[in-house]
Amino acid sequence: MEEQKVIFHIDELNKWNLLLKNVSNLVDIVDINKFIIEVLANSEAVKAYALDRESEVTIKDTMEKLKYKGVKFVACNNALNVYDIKKEELIHFVDTVPAGVLELVVKQGEGYSYIKP
């Protein structure tokens, strides 16, 4: 099987548990070496990436476990600005992109499958 690319998109804070379960289910049944998996958060969902903000510790723990399995986590910089979250406040492994919608356009243009729980 050739390499598969997947982008999970989340924009609602209350859907993190569902999204992370979807990502975990995928990671558990595939050869992770044949997959590129990215999780993009924009809108209010970026709050889960901020240290000492509204997200649960279990969400951050799950993110960290998935990160060690090769999952990439990114945040929309526009959304960070809206919610006054500084890059220095993010979990250490979260990257930023200028605009979440642009990231989705680029990734889908690169052949990424789009999943939004």
C-alpha distance (Angstrom), angle and dihedral (degrees) to the residues before:
residue distance angle dihedral
M1 . . .
E2 3.77 . .
E3 3.78 121.8 .
Q4 3.80 114.4 -70.5
K5 3.80 123.5 -150.1
V6 3.79 123.9 -156.6
I7 3.79 133.0 179.3
F8 3.79 119.2 -164.4
H9 3.80 113.3 -158.4
I10 3.79 124.8 -156.3
D11 3.79 127.9 176.8
E12 3.82 101.8 157.7
L13 3.79 120.5 77.3
N14 3.81 93.4 -147.8
K15 3.81 92.9 58.4
W16 3.82 97.8 63.9
N17 3.81 94.9 100.1
L18 3.80 91.2 51.7
L19 3.80 93.3 46.4
L20 3.80 93.7 47.7
K21 3.80 90.5 48.7
N22 3.83 89.3 52.5
V23 3.81 91.1 49.5
S24 3.82 92.1 45.8
N25 3.80 91.6 49.5
L26 3.80 90.5 52.7
V27 3.80 94.2 45.6
D28 3.81 90.6 49.5
I29 3.82 95.1 56.4
V30 3.80 104.2 38.0
D31 3.77 137.1 66.5
I32 3.79 96.2 -102.4
N33 3.79 89.7 -155.9
K34 3.81 88.0 68.0
F35 3.81 95.1 49.8
I36 3.78 136.6 72.0
I37 3.80 109.4 -159.2
E38 3.78 125.5 -174.4
V39 3.79 129.5 179.8
L40 3.80 114.0 -154.4
A41 3.80 119.6 -165.3
N42 3.76 122.8 -168.6
S43 3.78 136.2 156.5
E44 3.84 113.3 23.5
A45 3.82 92.4 -20.1
V46 3.82 90.2 79.8
K47 3.80 87.8 74.6
A48 3.81 88.7 77.7
Y49 3.80 89.5 64.2
A50 3.81 93.8 57.1
L51 3.76 119.6 96.1
D52 3.80 113.5 -120.2
R53 3.79 93.5 9.2
E54 3.79 133.7 114.5
S55 3.79 101.6 -59.4
E56 3.77 125.6 101.3
V57 3.79 122.0 -107.5
T58 3.82 89.5 -123.0
I59 3.80 90.5 59.3
K60 3.81 90.9 54.0
D61 3.81 91.5 45.5
T62 3.80 90.7 52.6
M63 3.80 90.9 47.9
E64 3.79 90.5 52.3
K65 3.81 92.6 50.1
L66 3.81 90.3 50.2
K67 3.79 91.2 46.7
Y68 3.80 89.4 57.1
K69 3.80 88.1 52.9
G70 3.80 90.1 55.8
V71 3.80 104.1 -91.9
K72 3.81 113.8 143.3
F73 3.81 120.0 -143.2
V74 3.81 121.4 -157.0
A75 3.79 135.1 178.4
C76 3.78 130.4 -151.8
N77 3.80 108.3 -115.0
N78 3.81 91.3 -150.5
A79 3.81 90.1 58.4
L80 3.79 91.6 46.2
N81 3.80 88.5 55.6
V82 3.82 92.3 48.5
Y83 3.81 91.3 53.3
D84 3.82 93.2 39.7
I85 3.79 93.7 -119.1
K86 3.79 115.0 153.6
K87 3.80 121.4 -145.0
E88 3.81 88.6 -119.3
E89 3.83 89.0 61.5
L90 3.81 93.8 59.0
I91 3.77 126.1 102.6
H92 3.82 104.7 -89.1
F93 3.81 96.6 -110.3
V94 3.82 97.7 49.8
D95 3.80 115.8 106.6
T96 3.78 125.0 -159.9
V97 3.78 132.2 -132.1
P98 3.81 124.1 -163.3
A99 3.82 94.7 -118.1
G100 3.80 129.8 5.5
V101 3.78 94.2 -145.0
L102 3.79 90.8 53.3
E103 3.81 90.5 49.7
L104 3.81 89.4 54.0
V105 3.81 92.0 49.7
V106 3.81 92.4 48.6
K107 3.81 95.2 45.5
Q108 3.80 93.7 47.2
G109 3.81 88.1 48.9
E110 3.81 87.3 54.4
G111 3.79 90.6 54.9
Y112 3.80 100.5 -97.5
S113 3.79 116.8 156.2
Y114 3.80 110.6 -124.2
I115 3.79 120.6 -134.5
K116 3.79 125.4 178.3
P117 3.79 116.3 173.1
